[in-house]
Amino acid sequence: MAGTLNKVMLIGHLGDEVKMHYFDGGNSIGRFPIATNETYTNRQTGEKVTSTEWHNIVVRNKLAEICEKYLSKGDKVYCEGRIKTRQWEQDGQKRYTTEIHIVDMTFLTTKKEITATQNQPSSNQESSTNVAEENDDLPF
């Protein structure tokens, strides 16, 4: 194989709200953690064990603004991007962080979506509110 590949695909839940930073010239960057879980059965004890891995997510410009508007802590998302490692010096020591720079994202569930579904009246009640119409401004 002549080339290389740096591709990450994650499905997880937001661990915090999207933190935005805006720059001169209109560019922006959003950062938030997502958690992925792995569940397995311990062979010695027979109990189920869940292991959580945290990932630092970075989104830019329009995607960052969309994430800020529609996502909140606990929402489930599919993220696709690449791994980037940054380093800096703090108090004379080198520090490192690994981030996932996202190029494509799909919102799988949002709290707003779940709340709208729970607040829908039962089928035998009349309602003037149509949840689908309320979500028409979604960019996807």
C-alpha positions as CSV (number, residue, x, y, z in Angstrom):
1,M,0.0,0.0,0.0
2,A,1.5,3.3,-1.1
3,G,-0.5,5.7,1.1
4,T,-1.4,6.0,4.8
5,L,-4.7,6.3,6.6
6,N,-5.7,8.3,9.6
7,K,-9.4,7.7,10.2
8,V,-11.5,7.5,13.3
9,M,-15.2,6.5,13.6
10,L,-16.8,6.9,17.0
11,I,-20.4,6.6,18.4
12,G,-20.7,8.0,21.9
13,H,-22.4,10.4,24.3
14,L,-21.4,14.0,24.9
15,G,-19.8,14.3,28.4
16,D,-20.2,18.1,28.5
17,E,-21.6,21.1,26.6
18,V,-19.9,22.3,23.4
19,K,-17.3,25.0,24.4
20,M,-16.9,27.5,21.5
21,H,-14.0,29.9,20.7
22,Y,-14.4,32.5,18.0
23,F,-11.5,34.0,16.1
24,D,-11.0,37.2,14.0
25,G,-12.1,36.6,10.4
26,G,-15.2,34.6,11.4
27,N,-13.6,31.2,12.1
28,S,-14.7,29.2,15.1
29,I,-13.7,26.1,16.9
30,G,-15.8,23.9,19.2
31,R,-14.5,21.3,21.7
32,F,-16.4,18.7,23.7
33,P,-15.7,15.2,25.2
34,I,-17.5,12.1,24.1
35,A,-17.6,8.8,26.0
36,T,-17.5,5.4,24.4
37,N,-18.3,2.2,26.4
38,E,-17.2,-1.3,26.1
39,T,-19.0,-4.0,28.1
40,Y,-17.7,-7.5,28.7
41,T,-18.2,-10.4,31.1
42,N,-15.3,-11.1,33.6
43,R,-14.4,-14.8,33.2
44,Q,-13.5,-15.3,36.8
45,T,-16.5,-13.6,38.5
46,G,-19.1,-13.8,35.7
47,E,-20.1,-10.2,36.3
48,K,-20.5,-7.6,33.5
49,V,-17.8,-4.9,33.4
50,T,-18.2,-1.6,31.6
51,S,-15.1,0.3,30.5
52,T,-15.5,3.9,29.5
53,E,-13.0,5.7,27.2
54,W,-13.1,9.5,26.8
55,H,-12.3,11.3,23.5
56,N,-11.5,15.0,23.0
57,I,-13.6,16.1,20.0
58,V,-12.7,19.2,17.9
59,V,-15.1,20.7,15.3
60,R,-14.5,23.8,13.2
61,N,-16.5,26.7,11.7
62,K,-20.0,25.8,10.5
63,L,-20.0,22.3,12.0
64,A,-19.0,23.8,15.3
65,E,-21.8,26.3,15.2
66,I,-24.3,23.5,14.4
67,C,-23.0,21.4,17.3
68,E,-23.3,24.4,19.7
69,K,-26.9,25.0,18.6
70,Y,-28.2,21.4,18.6
71,L,-26.1,19.3,21.0
72,S,-26.0,19.1,24.8
73,K,-24.5,16.9,27.4
74,G,-25.8,13.3,27.1
75,D,-26.6,13.4,23.4
76,K,-25.5,10.4,21.2
77,V,-23.5,11.2,18.1
78,Y,-21.6,9.5,15.3
79,C,-18.3,11.2,14.6
80,E,-15.9,10.7,11.8
81,G,-12.5,12.3,11.6
82,R,-8.8,11.9,12.2
83,I,-6.4,11.7,15.2
84,K,-4.2,14.7,15.9
85,T,-1.7,15.1,18.8
86,R,-0.7,18.5,20.1
87,Q,2.1,19.4,22.4
88,W,2.9,22.5,24.4
89,E,5.1,23.5,27.3
90,Q,3.7,24.4,30.7
91,D,5.8,25.3,33.7
92,G,8.8,23.9,32.0
93,Q,7.2,20.5,31.3
94,K,6.1,19.2,27.9
95,R,2.3,18.4,27.8
96,Y,0.5,16.4,25.2
97,T,-3.1,15.8,24.2
98,T,-4.7,13.7,21.6
99,E,-7.8,15.0,19.8
100,I,-10.2,13.8,17.2
101,H,-10.7,16.4,14.5
102,I,-14.1,15.8,13.1
103,V,-14.9,16.1,9.4
104,D,-18.4,14.4,9.4
105,M,-21.0,14.0,12.1
106,T,-24.4,12.6,12.5
107,F,-26.7,13.4,15.5
108,L,-28.2,10.1,16.6
109,T,-30.3,11.3,19.5
110,T,-30.6,14.7,21.1
111,K,-32.3,15.7,24.4
112,K,-34.5,18.1,22.5
113,E,-35.6,15.2,20.3
114,I,-36.3,12.9,23.2
115,T,-38.2,15.6,25.1
116,A,-40.3,16.3,22.0
117,T,-41.2,12.6,21.7
118,Q,-42.1,12.3,25.4
119,N,-44.3,15.4,25.2
120,Q,-46.3,14.3,22.2
121,P,-50.0,13.7,23.1
122,S,-51.3,10.2,22.8
123,S,-53.1,9.3,19.5
124,N,-56.6,9.8,21.0
125,Q,-55.9,13.4,21.9
126,E,-56.0,16.3,19.4
127,S,-52.9,18.4,19.1
128,S,-52.1,21.5,17.1
129,T,-48.4,21.0,17.6
130,N,-46.5,18.9,15.1
131,V,-43.1,17.9,16.3
132,A,-41.8,17.2,12.8
133,E,-42.6,20.8,11.8
134,E,-40.8,22.2,14.8
135,N,-37.6,20.4,13.7
136,D,-37.7,21.6,10.1
137,D,-34.9,24.1,10.6
138,L,-32.4,21.3,11.2
139,P,-29.5,21.5,8.8
140,F,-29.4,17.8,8.0
